């Protein structure tokens, strides 16, 4: 799962997105994500989770490899930016 929190340091409300799901975030989750953790299953085909700045995967994006994340997306210049997400695989 990819876990997304509305506050830094994994605080506040959390949305868990199952691997393989992709699409536009619901209106309540657009432009509010401030911290992330991507916990991949050992047998998962996916190994990277992308946050995209605009709906339909547009704009800038930021990727998190399996078992990584960020406690403060503002340090990456991506705080409260995500509107869509997808999972991918990098060999």
N, CA, C and O atoms as a CHARMM CRD file, in Angstrom:
* protein
*
  364
    1    1 UNK  N      0.82800  -1.19800   0.00000 PROA 1      0.00000
    2    1 UNK  CA     0.00000   0.00000   0.00000 PROA 1      0.00000
    3    1 UNK  C      0.86300   1.25000   0.00000 PROA 1      0.00000
    4    1 UNK  O      1.98500   1.25300   0.50700 PROA 1      0.00000
    5    2 UNK  N      0.31600   2.31000  -0.57900 PROA 2      0.00000
    6    2 UNK  CA     0.92300   3.62600  -0.47100 PROA 2      0.00000
    7    2 UNK  C      0.06500   4.40800   0.51700 PROA 2      0.00000
    8    2 UNK  O     -1.14100   4.56400   0.32500 PROA 2      0.00000
    9    3 UNK  N      0.70000   4.89300   1.56600 PROA 3      0.00000
   10    3 UNK  CA    -0.00700   5.63200   2.60300 PROA 3      0.00000
   11    3 UNK  C      0.27700   7.11600   2.42400 PROA 3      0.00000
   12    3 UNK  O      1.42700   7.52800   2.26700 PROA 3      0.00000
   13    4 UNK  N     -0.78400   7.90900   2.44900 PROA 4      0.00000
   14    4 UNK  CA    -0.67900   9.34900   2.23000 PROA 4      0.00000
   15    4 UNK  C     -1.35600  10.07000   3.39300 PROA 4      0.00000
   16    4 UNK  O     -2.51400   9.79800   3.70800 PROA 4      0.00000
   17    5 UNK  N     -0.62900  10.98900   4.02700 PROA 5      0.00000
   18    5 UNK  CA    -1.16100  11.74200   5.15300 PROA 5      0.00000
   19    5 UNK  C     -1.31600  13.21100   4.79400 PROA 5      0.00000
   20    5 UNK  O     -0.58700  13.74600   3.95900 PROA 5      0.00000
   21    6 UNK  N     -2.27900  13.84800   5.44400 PROA 6      0.00000
   22    6 UNK  CA    -2.50900  15.26600   5.16100 PROA 6      0.00000
   23    6 UNK  C     -1.54700  16.17500   5.91300 PROA 6      0.00000
   24    6 UNK  O     -1.40100  17.34500   5.55700 PROA 6      0.00000
   25    7 UNK  N     -0.89100  15.65800   6.94300 PROA 7      0.00000
   26    7 UNK  CA     0.06600  16.45400   7.70700 PROA 7      0.00000
   27    7 UNK  C      1.47000  15.87700   7.54600 PROA 7      0.00000
   28    7 UNK  O      1.63800  14.73200   7.12600 PROA 7      0.00000
   29    8 UNK  N      2.46100  16.67400   7.88100 PROA 8      0.00000
   30    8 UNK  CA     3.83600  16.19000   7.86800 PROA 8      0.00000
   31    8 UNK  C      4.03000  15.14300   8.96300 PROA 8      0.00000
   32    8 UNK  O      3.20200  15.00600   9.86300 PROA 8      0.00000
   33    9 UNK  N      5.12200  14.41900   8.87100 PROA 9      0.00000
   34    9 UNK  CA     5.48600  13.40000   9.86400 PROA 9      0.00000
   35    9 UNK  C      4.39100  12.34900  10.06100 PROA 9      0.00000
   36    9 UNK  O      4.18100  11.84300  11.16300 PROA 9      0.00000
   37   10 UNK  N      3.70400  12.03800   8.96300 PROA 10     0.00000
   38   10 UNK  CA     2.65900  11.00700   8.95800 PROA 10     0.00000
   39   10 UNK  C      1.54800  11.29700   9.95600 PROA 10     0.00000
   40   10 UNK  O      1.08300  10.40500  10.66600 PROA 10     0.00000
   41   11 UNK  N      1.13900  12.53600   9.99900 PROA 11     0.00000
   42   11 UNK  CA     0.08000  12.94200  10.91500 PROA 11     0.00000
   43   11 UNK  C     -1.22200  13.25300  10.20200 PROA 11     0.00000
   44   11 UNK  O     -1.26100  13.43200   8.98500 PROA 11     0.00000
   45   12 UNK  N     -2.26900  13.31300  10.97600 PROA 12     0.00000
   46   12 UNK  CA    -3.58700  13.63900  10.44000 PROA 12     0.00000
   47   12 UNK  C     -4.21500  12.45300   9.72700 PROA 12     0.00000
   48   12 UNK  O     -3.78200  11.31300   9.89700 PROA 12     0.00000
   49   13 UNK  N     -5.23100  12.72600   8.93500 PROA 13     0.00000
   50   13 UNK  CA    -5.93500  11.68000   8.19900 PROA 13     0.00000
   51   13 UNK  C     -5.00200  10.99800   7.21900 PROA 13     0.00000
   52   13 UNK  O     -4.09500  11.62300   6.66900 PROA 13     0.00000
   53   14 UNK  N     -5.23400   9.70800   7.00400 PROA 14     0.00000
   54   14 UNK  CA    -4.40100   8.90600   6.11600 PROA 14     0.00000
   55   14 UNK  C     -5.27400   8.20200   5.07500 PROA 14     0.00000
   56   14 UNK  O     -6.35800   7.70500   5.38200 PROA 14     0.00000
   57   15 UNK  N     -4.78100   8.17300   3.85400 PROA 15     0.00000
   58   15 UNK  CA    -5.41600   7.42000   2.77900 PROA 15     0.00000
   59   15 UNK  C     -4.46300   6.30600   2.36100 PROA 15     0.00000
   60   15 UNK  O     -3.30500   6.56700   2.03800 PROA 15     0.00000
   61   16 UNK  N     -4.94500   5.06600   2.36700 PROA 16     0.00000
   62   16 UNK  CA    -4.14000   3.92600   1.92900 PROA 16     0.00000
   63   16 UNK  C     -4.60700   3.52900   0.53000 PROA 16     0.00000
   64   16 UNK  O     -5.78400   3.23900   0.31200 PROA 16     0.00000
   65   17 UNK  N     -3.67500   3.52100  -0.40300 PROA 17     0.00000
   66   17 UNK  CA    -3.99700   3.18700  -1.79000 PROA 17     0.00000
   67   17 UNK  C     -3.34300   1.85200  -2.12500 PROA 17     0.00000
   68   17 UNK  O     -2.12700   1.69900  -2.00400 PROA 17     0.00000
   69   18 UNK  N     -4.14700   0.89800  -2.54000 PROA 18     0.00000
   70   18 UNK  CA    -3.64600  -0.43900  -2.84100 PROA 18     0.00000
   71   18 UNK  C     -2.81400  -0.42300  -4.11300 PROA 18     0.00000
   72   18 UNK  O     -3.13400   0.27300  -5.07700 PROA 18     0.00000
   73   19 UNK  N     -1.73200  -1.21000  -4.09500 PROA 19     0.00000
   74   19 UNK  CA    -0.87500  -1.30000  -5.27200 PROA 19     0.00000
   75   19 UNK  C     -1.69800  -1.67900  -6.50200 PROA 19     0.00000
   76   19 UNK  O     -2.58300  -2.53300  -6.44200 PROA 19     0.00000
   77   20 UNK  N     -1.38600  -1.03200  -7.60000 PROA 20     0.00000
   78   20 UNK  CA    -2.07500  -1.31200  -8.85200 PROA 20     0.00000
   79   20 UNK  C     -3.17900  -0.31900  -9.16200 PROA 20     0.00000
   80   20 UNK  O     -3.52500  -0.12100 -10.32600 PROA 20     0.00000
   81   21 UNK  N     -3.74200   0.31100  -8.12700 PROA 21     0.00000
   82   21 UNK  CA    -4.78200   1.31000  -8.39300 PROA 21     0.00000
   83   21 UNK  C     -4.11600   2.53100  -8.99200 PROA 21     0.00000
   84   21 UNK  O     -3.02000   2.91500  -8.58400 PROA 21     0.00000
   85   22 UNK  N     -4.76700   3.12500  -9.93900 PROA 22     0.00000
   86   22 UNK  CA    -4.27000   4.38500 -10.48900 PROA 22     0.00000
   87   22 UNK  C     -5.45700   5.23800 -10.86700 PROA 22     0.00000
   88   22 UNK  O     -6.52900   4.73000 -11.19500 PROA 22     0.00000
   89   23 UNK  N     -5.25700   6.53000 -10.81700 PROA 23     0.00000
   90   23 UNK  CA    -6.33800   7.41700 -11.18800 PROA 23     0.00000
   91   23 UNK  C     -6.24600   8.74300 -10.47200 PROA 23     0.00000
   92   23 UNK  O     -5.25500   9.05700  -9.81300 PROA 23     0.00000
   93   24 UNK  N     -7.30600   9.51000 -10.62000 PROA 24     0.00000
   94   24 UNK  CA    -7.38600  10.81600  -9.97900 PROA 24     0.00000
   95   24 UNK  C     -7.83000  10.62600  -8.54000 PROA 24     0.00000
   96   24 UNK  O     -8.72500   9.83100  -8.25200 PROA 24     0.00000
   97   25 UNK  N     -7.20200  11.35600  -7.65200 PROA 25     0.00000
   98   25 UNK  CA    -7.59300  11.30600  -6.24800 PROA 25     0.00000
   99   25 UNK  C     -8.97800  11.91400  -6.08900 PROA 25     0.00000
  100   25 UNK  O     -9.37000  12.79300  -6.85700 PROA 25     0.00000
  101   26 UNK  N     -9.71300  11.44600  -5.09600 PROA 26     0.00000
  102   26 UNK  CA   -11.02300  12.03100  -4.83200 PROA 26     0.00000
  103   26 UNK  C    -10.84100  13.50100  -4.45700 PROA 26     0.00000
  104   26 UNK  O     -9.75500  13.90800  -4.04500 PROA 26     0.00000
  105   27 UNK  N    -11.87900  14.27900  -4.59600 PROA 27     0.00000
  106   27 UNK  CA   -11.78300  15.72100  -4.33100 PROA 27     0.00000
  107   27 UNK  C    -11.22000  16.02200  -2.95300 PROA 27     0.00000
  108   27 UNK  O    -10.45200  16.97200  -2.79900 PROA 27     0.00000
  109   28 UNK  N    -11.58700  15.22500  -1.93400 PROA 28     0.00000
  110   28 UNK  CA   -11.10200  15.49800  -0.57800 PROA 28     0.00000
  111   28 UNK  C     -9.61300  15.21300  -0.42700 PROA 28     0.00000
  112   28 UNK  O     -8.99700  15.69300   0.52500 PROA 28     0.00000
  113   29 UNK  N     -9.01100  14.44000  -1.34600 PROA 29     0.00000
  114   29 UNK  CA    -7.58400  14.09500  -1.24500 PROA 29     0.00000
  115   29 UNK  C     -6.70400  14.85200  -2.22800 PROA 29     0.00000
  116   29 UNK  O     -5.48600  14.67200  -2.22400 PROA 29     0.00000
  117   30 UNK  N     -7.28800  15.68600  -3.06000 PROA 30     0.00000
  118   30 UNK  CA    -6.47700  16.46700  -4.00500 PROA 30     0.00000
  119   30 UNK  C     -5.83100  17.64500  -3.28500 PROA 30     0.00000
  120   30 UNK  O     -6.47800  18.36200  -2.52100 PROA 30     0.00000
  121   31 UNK  N     -4.55900  17.82300  -3.54400 PROA 31     0.00000
  122   31 UNK  CA    -3.80300  18.97500  -3.04100 PROA 31     0.00000
  123   31 UNK  C     -3.77400  19.06800  -1.51300 PROA 31     0.00000
  124   31 UNK  O     -3.80300  20.16400  -0.95300 PROA 31     0.00000
  125   32 UNK  N     -3.71600  17.90600  -0.83800 PROA 32     0.00000
  126   32 UNK  CA    -3.61700  17.92000   0.63000 PROA 32     0.00000
  127   32 UNK  C     -2.53200  16.99800   1.17400 PROA 32     0.00000
  128   32 UNK  O     -2.26000  17.04000   2.37400 PROA 32     0.00000
  129   33 UNK  N     -1.90400  16.17200   0.35000 PROA 33     0.00000
  130   33 UNK  CA    -0.94400  15.18100   0.83700 PROA 33     0.00000
  131   33 UNK  C      0.37000  15.86300   1.21900 PROA 33     0.00000
  132   33 UNK  O      0.97900  16.57200   0.41700 PROA 33     0.00000
  133   34 UNK  N      0.79000  15.62900   2.47100 PROA 34     0.00000
  134   34 UNK  CA     2.01300  16.26500   2.98700 PROA 34     0.00000
  135   34 UNK  C      3.09600  15.26900   3.39100 PROA 34     0.00000
  136   34 UNK  O      4.25300  15.66000   3.55100 PROA 34     0.00000
  137   35 UNK  N      2.75000  13.99000   3.55900 PROA 35     0.00000
  138   35 UNK  CA     3.74900  12.95800   3.84400 PROA 35     0.00000
  139   35 UNK  C      3.27900  11.62800   3.26200 PROA 35     0.00000
  140   35 UNK  O      2.08000  11.38500   3.12400 PROA 35     0.00000
  141   36 UNK  N      4.24800  10.76900   2.92200 PROA 36     0.00000
  142   36 UNK  CA     3.97400   9.54200   2.17200 PROA 36     0.00000
  143   36 UNK  C      4.86400   8.41000   2.66500 PROA 36     0.00000
  144   36 UNK  O      6.00400   8.63500   3.07200 PROA 36     0.00000
  145   37 UNK  N      4.33100   7.18600   2.62500 PROA 37     0.00000
  146   37 UNK  CA     5.14500   5.99200   2.80500 PROA 37     0.00000
  147   37 UNK  C      4.60900   4.92900   1.86000 PROA 37     0.00000
  148   37 UNK  O      3.40700   4.66600   1.83900 PROA 37     0.00000
  149   38 UNK  N      5.49800   4.31300   1.07200 PROA 38     0.00000
  150   38 UNK  CA     5.10100   3.25000   0.14400 PROA 38     0.00000
  151   38 UNK  C      5.66200   1.92600   0.63100 PROA 38     0.00000
  152   38 UNK  O      6.87200   1.70600   0.59900 PROA 38     0.00000
  153   39 UNK  N      4.78200   1.05100   1.07900 PROA 39     0.00000
  154   39 UNK  CA     5.14000  -0.25100   1.64100 PROA 39     0.00000
  155   39 UNK  C      4.77200  -1.33100   0.63000 PROA 39     0.00000
  156   39 UNK  O      3.61300  -1.73800   0.55100 PROA 39     0.00000
  157   40 UNK  N      5.74500  -1.79200  -0.13900 PROA 40     0.00000
  158   40 UNK  CA     5.48000  -2.78400  -1.18300 PROA 40     0.00000
  159   40 UNK  C      5.53700  -4.19200  -0.61200 PROA 40     0.00000
  160   40 UNK  O      6.33700  -4.49000   0.27400 PROA 40     0.00000
  161   41 UNK  N      4.68300  -5.03900  -1.12900 PROA 41     0.00000
  162   41 UNK  CA     4.70300  -6.45200  -0.79500 PROA 41     0.00000
  163   41 UNK  C      5.91000  -7.08600  -1.49500 PROA 41     0.00000
  164   41 UNK  O      6.25000  -6.69100  -2.61100 PROA 41     0.00000
  165   42 UNK  N      6.55500  -8.05600  -0.85700 PROA 42     0.00000
  166   42 UNK  CA     7.73600  -8.70300  -1.44700 PROA 42     0.00000
  167   42 UNK  C      7.46100  -9.29300  -2.81400 PROA 42     0.00000
  168   42 UNK  O      8.35400  -9.33100  -3.66100 PROA 42     0.00000
  169   43 UNK  N      6.24900  -9.75200  -3.04500 PROA 43     0.00000
  170   43 UNK  CA     5.91900 -10.37600  -4.32800 PROA 43     0.00000
  171   43 UNK  C      5.29500  -9.38900  -5.31700 PROA 43     0.00000
  172   43 UNK  O      4.82000  -9.79500  -6.37800 PROA 43     0.00000
  173   44 UNK  N      5.29200  -8.12200  -4.98500 PROA 44     0.00000
  174   44 UNK  CA     4.65600  -7.12400  -5.82800 PROA 44     0.00000
  175   44 UNK  C      5.39500  -6.93700  -7.14600 PROA 44     0.00000
  176   44 UNK  O      6.62500  -6.97100  -7.18800 PROA 44     0.00000
  177   45 UNK  N      4.65200  -6.74300  -8.20100 PROA 45     0.00000
  178   45 UNK  CA     5.21200  -6.42600  -9.50700 PROA 45     0.00000
  179   45 UNK  C      5.65600  -4.97300  -9.53800 PROA 45     0.00000
  180   45 UNK  O      6.58100  -4.62100 -10.27000 PROA 45     0.00000
  181   46 UNK  N      5.01100  -4.13500  -8.75600 PROA 46     0.00000
  182   46 UNK  CA     5.29500  -2.69600  -8.73600 PROA 46     0.00000
  183   46 UNK  C      6.45100  -2.39600  -7.79500 PROA 46     0.00000
  184   46 UNK  O      6.62100  -3.07600  -6.78300 PROA 46     0.00000
  185   47 UNK  N      7.24100  -1.39100  -8.11600 PROA 47     0.00000
  186   47 UNK  CA     8.29400  -0.99300  -7.18500 PROA 47     0.00000
  187   47 UNK  C      8.45800   0.51600  -7.08200 PROA 47     0.00000
  188   47 UNK  O      9.42900   1.00200  -6.50100 PROA 47     0.00000
  189   48 UNK  N      7.51000   1.25500  -7.64500 PROA 48     0.00000
  190   48 UNK  CA     7.55800   2.70800  -7.51100 PROA 48     0.00000
  191   48 UNK  C      6.13200   3.26800  -7.50800 PROA 48     0.00000
  192   48 UNK  O      5.25900   2.80000  -8.24000 PROA 48     0.00000
  193   49 UNK  N      5.92600   4.27000  -6.67500 PROA 49     0.00000
  194   49 UNK  CA     4.61800   4.91800  -6.51300 PROA 49     0.00000
  195   49 UNK  C      4.78900   6.38400  -6.88900 PROA 49     0.00000
  196   49 UNK  O      5.66200   7.06800  -6.35600 PROA 49     0.00000
  197   50 UNK  N      3.96300   6.86000  -7.79900 PROA 50     0.00000
  198   50 UNK  CA     4.07400   8.22400  -8.29600 PROA 50     0.00000
  199   50 UNK  C      2.91500   9.10200  -7.83000 PROA 50     0.00000
  200   50 UNK  O      1.75100   8.71000  -7.90700 PROA 50     0.00000
  201   51 UNK  N      3.25300  10.28900  -7.34900 PROA 51     0.00000
  202   51 UNK  CA     2.28400  11.35000  -7.11700 PROA 51     0.00000
  203   51 UNK  C      2.39400  12.30900  -8.29800 PROA 51     0.00000
  204   51 UNK  O      3.50000  12.70100  -8.67100 PROA 51     0.00000
  205   52 UNK  N      1.28000  12.68500  -8.88000 PROA 52     0.00000
  206   52 UNK  CA     1.27800  13.59000 -10.02800 PROA 52     0.00000
  207   52 UNK  C      0.59000  14.89700  -9.66200 PROA 52     0.00000
  208   52 UNK  O     -0.41000  14.90900  -8.94300 PROA 52     0.00000
  209   53 UNK  N      1.13300  15.98200 -10.15800 PROA 53     0.00000
  210   53 UNK  CA     0.66800  17.31300  -9.79700 PROA 53     0.00000
  211   53 UNK  C     -0.74700  17.61300 -10.28200 PROA 53     0.00000
  212   53 UNK  O     -1.49900  18.31000  -9.60100 PROA 53     0.00000
  213   54 UNK  N     -1.11500  17.09700 -11.44500 PROA 54     0.00000
  214   54 UNK  CA    -2.41800  17.39800 -12.03200 PROA 54     0.00000
  215   54 UNK  C     -3.23600  16.13200 -12.22400 PROA 54     0.00000
  216   54 UNK  O     -2.70500  15.02400 -12.14200 PROA 54     0.00000
  217   55 UNK  N     -4.53100  16.29500 -12.48000 PROA 55     0.00000
  218   55 UNK  CA    -5.37000  15.14400 -12.76500 PROA 55     0.00000
  219   55 UNK  C     -4.89600  14.49000 -14.06000 PROA 55     0.00000
  220   55 UNK  O     -4.21400  15.11600 -14.87200 PROA 55     0.00000
  221   56 UNK  N     -5.26000  13.24200 -14.23900 PROA 56     0.00000
  222   56 UNK  CA    -4.88900  12.45800 -15.41900 PROA 56     0.00000
  223   56 UNK  C     -3.38300  12.41000 -15.63700 PROA 56     0.00000
  224   56 UNK  O     -2.91400  12.41400 -16.77500 PROA 56     0.00000
  225   57 UNK  N     -2.61700  12.36500 -14.52600 PROA 57     0.00000
  226   57 UNK  CA    -1.16800  12.15700 -14.52500 PROA 57     0.00000
  227   57 UNK  C     -0.38700  13.29500 -15.18200 PROA 57     0.00000
  228   57 UNK  O      0.71500  13.08200 -15.68700 PROA 57     0.00000
  229   58 UNK  N     -0.94400  14.47800 -15.17500 PROA 58     0.00000
  230   58 UNK  CA    -0.27500  15.62200 -15.79700 PROA 58     0.00000
  231   58 UNK  C      0.60700  16.38800 -14.82700 PROA 58     0.00000
  232   58 UNK  O      0.63600  16.11100 -13.62800 PROA 58     0.00000
  233   59 UNK  N      1.31500  17.34200 -15.36800 PROA 59     0.00000
  234   59 UNK  CA     2.18100  18.20900 -14.57600 PROA 59     0.00000
  235   59 UNK  C      3.41600  17.49400 -14.07100 PROA 59     0.00000
  236   59 UNK  O      3.79300  16.43900 -14.58200 PROA 59     0.00000
  237   60 UNK  N      4.03700  18.07100 -13.07300 PROA 60     0.00000
  238   60 UNK  CA     5.20500  17.46000 -12.46000 PROA 60     0.00000
  239   60 UNK  C      4.79600  16.21800 -11.68100 PROA 60     0.00000
  240   60 UNK  O      3.62200  16.05400 -11.34700 PROA 60     0.00000
  241   61 UNK  N      5.74700  15.34900 -11.39100 PROA 61     0.00000
  242   61 UNK  CA     5.47600  14.14400 -10.61600 PROA 61     0.00000
  243   61 UNK  C      6.65800  13.87200  -9.70200 PROA 61     0.00000
  244   61 UNK  O      7.75800  14.39100  -9.88800 PROA 61     0.00000
  245   62 UNK  N      6.38800  13.04300  -8.71500 PROA 62     0.00000
  246   62 UNK  CA     7.44100  12.61100  -7.80400 PROA 62     0.00000
  247   62 UNK  C      7.22600  11.13200  -7.50300 PROA 62     0.00000
  248   62 UNK  O      6.10800  10.71900  -7.19600 PROA 62     0.00000
  249   63 UNK  N      8.29500  10.32700  -7.58900 PROA 63     0.00000
  250   63 UNK  CA     8.18700   8.89400  -7.38300 PROA 63     0.00000
  251   63 UNK  C      8.85900   8.43500  -6.09900 PROA 63     0.00000
  252   63 UNK  O      9.87800   8.98700  -5.68200 PROA 63     0.00000
  253   64 UNK  N      8.27500   7.42000  -5.48200 PROA 64     0.00000
  254   64 UNK  CA     8.82000   6.81400  -4.26500 PROA 64     0.00000
  255   64 UNK  C      9.03400   5.33000  -4.50600 PROA 64     0.00000
  256   64 UNK  O      8.09600   4.60900  -4.84600 PROA 64     0.00000
  257   65 UNK  N     10.27000   4.87500  -4.33000 PROA 65     0.00000
  258   65 UNK  CA    10.55100   3.44800  -4.46200 PROA 65     0.00000
  259   65 UNK  C      9.96600   2.69600  -3.28300 PROA 65     0.00000
  260   65 UNK  O      9.67500   3.27800  -2.23700 PROA 65     0.00000
  261   66 UNK  N      9.79600   1.38500  -3.46700 PROA 66     0.00000
  262   66 UNK  CA     9.21400   0.55000  -2.42600 PROA 66     0.00000
  263   66 UNK  C      9.97100   0.71900  -1.11200 PROA 66     0.00000
  264   66 UNK  O     11.19800   0.82000  -1.07600 PROA 66     0.00000
  265   67 UNK  N      9.19400   0.74300  -0.04700 PROA 67     0.00000
  266   67 UNK  CA     9.70400   0.88500   1.31600 PROA 67     0.00000
  267   67 UNK  C     10.47800   2.18100   1.54500 PROA 67     0.00000
  268   67 UNK  O     11.46300   2.22100   2.28300 PROA 67     0.00000
  269   68 UNK  N     10.00300   3.23900   0.88900 PROA 68     0.00000
  270   68 UNK  CA    10.53400   4.58100   1.11900 PROA 68     0.00000
  271   68 UNK  C      9.36400   5.54900   1.20900 PROA 68     0.00000
  272   68 UNK  O      8.21400   5.18000   0.97100 PROA 68     0.00000
  273   69 UNK  N      9.67200   6.77800   1.55300 PROA 69     0.00000
  274   69 UNK  CA     8.66000   7.81000   1.62900 PROA 69     0.00000
  275   69 UNK  C      9.27700   9.13200   2.00600 PROA 69     0.00000
  276   69 UNK  O     10.48800   9.32500   1.90600 PROA 69     0.00000
  277   70 UNK  N      8.43500  10.03200   2.43700 PROA 70     0.00000
  278   70 UNK  CA     8.88600  11.34300   2.88300 PROA 70     0.00000
  279   70 UNK  C      7.98900  11.80700   4.02600 PROA 70     0.00000
  280   70 UNK  O      6.76400  11.75800   3.92300 PROA 70     0.00000
  281   71 UNK  N      8.60700  12.25500   5.11100 PROA 71     0.00000
  282   71 UNK  CA     7.83700  12.79500   6.22900 PROA 71     0.00000
  283   71 UNK  C      7.42400  14.24300   6.00600 PROA 71     0.00000
  284   71 UNK  O      6.60100  14.77600   6.75100 PROA 71     0.00000
  285   72 UNK  N      7.98900  14.88300   4.98400 PROA 72     0.00000
  286   72 UNK  CA     7.67900  16.28800   4.72300 PROA 72     0.00000
  287   72 UNK  C      7.89000  16.57900   3.23700 PROA 72     0.00000
  288   72 UNK  O      9.00800  16.85100   2.80000 PROA 72     0.00000
  289   73 UNK  N      6.80400  16.52000   2.47200 PROA 73     0.00000
  290   73 UNK  CA     6.90100  16.74700   1.04200 PROA 73     0.00000
  291   73 UNK  C      7.29200  18.17700   0.67900 PROA 73     0.00000
  292   73 UNK  O      7.69500  18.43100  -0.45700 PROA 73     0.00000
  293   74 UNK  N      7.18300  19.10700   1.61200 PROA 74     0.00000
  294   74 UNK  CA     7.60300  20.48200   1.29800 PROA 74     0.00000
  295   74 UNK  C      9.10400  20.52200   1.04900 PROA 74     0.00000
  296   74 UNK  O      9.57400  21.34400   0.26200 PROA 74     0.00000
  297   75 UNK  N      9.86600  19.65000   1.70400 PROA 75     0.00000
  298   75 UNK  CA    11.30200  19.57700   1.47200 PROA 75     0.00000
  299   75 UNK  C     11.63600  19.10400   0.06400 PROA 75     0.00000
  300   75 UNK  O     12.74200  19.33800  -0.42300 PROA 75     0.00000
  301   76 UNK  N     10.68700  18.44100  -0.59200 PROA 76     0.00000
  302   76 UNK  CA    10.86600  17.97200  -1.96300 PROA 76     0.00000
  303   76 UNK  C     10.19100  18.90600  -2.95700 PROA 76     0.00000
  304   76 UNK  O     10.22800  18.66700  -4.16400 PROA 76     0.00000
  305   77 UNK  N      9.57300  19.97200  -2.44900 PROA 77     0.00000
  306   77 UNK  CA     8.85500  20.90000  -3.31400 PROA 77     0.00000
  307   77 UNK  C      7.54400  20.34000  -3.82500 PROA 77     0.00000
  308   77 UNK  O      7.06500  20.75700  -4.87900 PROA 77     0.00000
  309   78 UNK  N      6.94700  19.39300  -3.09200 PROA 78     0.00000
  310   78 UNK  CA     5.73900  18.73400  -3.57400 PROA 78     0.00000
  311   78 UNK  C      4.63400  18.68200  -2.52200 PROA 78     0.00000
  312   78 UNK  O      3.73100  17.85300  -2.62600 PROA 78     0.00000
  313   79 UNK  N      4.68500  19.53700  -1.52700 PROA 79     0.00000
  314   79 UNK  CA     3.66300  19.54300  -0.48400 PROA 79     0.00000
  315   79 UNK  C      2.32200  20.02400  -1.03300 PROA 79     0.00000
  316   79 UNK  O      2.25600  21.04500  -1.71700 PROA 79     0.00000
  317   80 UNK  N      1.26800  19.29300  -0.73300 PROA 80     0.00000
  318   80 UNK  CA    -0.10100  19.65700  -1.13800 PROA 80     0.00000
  319   80 UNK  C     -0.22200  19.86500  -2.64600 PROA 80     0.00000
  320   80 UNK  O     -0.92100  20.77500  -3.09000 PROA 80     0.00000
  321   81 UNK  N      0.45600  19.02800  -3.43500 PROA 81     0.00000
  322   81 UNK  CA     0.44700  19.16200  -4.89100 PROA 81     0.00000
  323   81 UNK  C     -0.30900  18.05600  -5.61200 PROA 81     0.00000
  324   81 UNK  O     -0.84500  18.29500  -6.69400 PROA 81     0.00000
  325   82 UNK  N     -0.36900  16.85200  -5.04900 PROA 82     0.00000
  326   82 UNK  CA    -0.84800  15.67300  -5.79200 PROA 82     0.00000
  327   82 UNK  C     -2.34100  15.71500  -6.08900 PROA 82     0.00000
  328   82 UNK  O     -3.16000  16.03300  -5.22700 PROA 82     0.00000
  329   83 UNK  N     -2.67400  15.38000  -7.34900 PROA 83     0.00000
  330   83 UNK  CA    -4.06200  15.25800  -7.76700 PROA 83     0.00000
  331   83 UNK  C     -4.36900  13.89400  -8.38800 PROA 83     0.00000
  332   83 UNK  O     -5.53300  13.51300  -8.50700 PROA 83     0.00000
  333   84 UNK  N     -3.31700  13.15500  -8.78800 PROA 84     0.00000
  334   84 UNK  CA    -3.49700  11.80700  -9.33300 PROA 84     0.00000
  335   84 UNK  C     -2.28700  10.96200  -8.96000 PROA 84     0.00000
  336   84 UNK  O     -1.22700  11.48800  -8.62300 PROA 84     0.00000
  337   85 UNK  N     -2.45800   9.64700  -9.02400 PROA 85     0.00000
  338   85 UNK  CA    -1.37600   8.72700  -8.63300 PROA 85     0.00000
  339   85 UNK  C     -1.36300   7.51700  -9.56300 PROA 85     0.00000
  340   85 UNK  O     -2.37100   7.17700 -10.18300 PROA 85     0.00000
  341   86 UNK  N     -0.20000   6.88000  -9.64200 PROA 86     0.00000
  342   86 UNK  CA    -0.11300   5.59000 -10.31300 PROA 86     0.00000
  343   86 UNK  C      1.10300   4.82500  -9.81000 PROA 86     0.00000
  344   86 UNK  O      2.02900   5.41100  -9.24800 PROA 86     0.00000
  345   87 UNK  N      1.09300   3.51800 -10.01400 PROA 87     0.00000
  346   87 UNK  CA     2.17400   2.63300  -9.64100 PROA 87     0.00000
  347   87 UNK  C      2.89000   2.18700 -10.90800 PROA 87     0.00000
  348   87 UNK  O      2.27100   2.02400 -11.95900 PROA 87     0.00000
  349   88 UNK  N      4.18700   1.99300 -10.79800 PROA 88     0.00000
  350   88 UNK  CA     4.95300   1.56200 -11.96000 PROA 88     0.00000
  351   88 UNK  C      6.00900   0.55700 -11.57000 PROA 88     0.00000
  352   88 UNK  O      6.14800   0.17700 -10.40700 PROA 88     0.00000
  353   89 UNK  N      6.75300   0.13800 -12.58300 PROA 89     0.00000
  354   89 UNK  CA     7.79500  -0.85400 -12.38800 PROA 89     0.00000
  355   89 UNK  C      9.03500  -0.38900 -13.12600 PROA 89     0.00000
  356   89 UNK  O      8.98700  -0.10500 -14.32300 PROA 89     0.00000
  357   90 UNK  N     10.13300  -0.31500 -12.41500 PROA 90     0.00000
  358   90 UNK  CA    11.41300   0.03900 -13.01400 PROA 90     0.00000
  359   90 UNK  C     12.33600  -1.14700 -12.82300 PROA 90     0.00000
  360   90 UNK  O     12.51200  -1.63800 -11.70800 PROA 90     0.00000
  361   91 UNK  N     12.91200  -1.59600 -13.89500 PROA 91     0.00000
  362   91 UNK  CA    13.80800  -2.77300 -13.83700 PROA 91     0.00000
  363   91 UNK  C     15.13700  -2.41000 -13.23400 PROA 91     0.00000
  364   91 UNK  O     16.01200  -3.26600 -13.10600 PROA 91     0.00000
